[in-house]
């Protein structure tokens, strides 16, 4: 039986997962892997190597809607300031940290630029 998925895709995905798993474990702990997206990350790697359409489609169906809702919540963050349904504010926990981090990065870059040119 001939492989449908090229070996280089399997190796590239496995390499990415091999880097992501330990980094996430050190940064967030092993409990982080209980999130749907992390379960899908690992299961998709298994589906690639087994070339299992069933596993791949299970991950697509099971994770697509929560991930789309989370992305809509993150990018459409304006609605979370009002009384809205909890599903529309999935990323609310992350937003203050993200914007504060981006602002600090921008301010540090501005300070570094002034020091170098001034």
Buried (B, 14 or more C-beta within 10 A) or exposed (E): EEEEBEEEEBEEBEEEBEEEBEEBEEEEEEEEBEBBEBBBBBBBBEBBEEEEEEBBEBBEEBBEEBBEBBEBBBEEBEBBEEEEEEEBBBBBEEBEEEEEEEEEEEEEEEEEEEEEEE
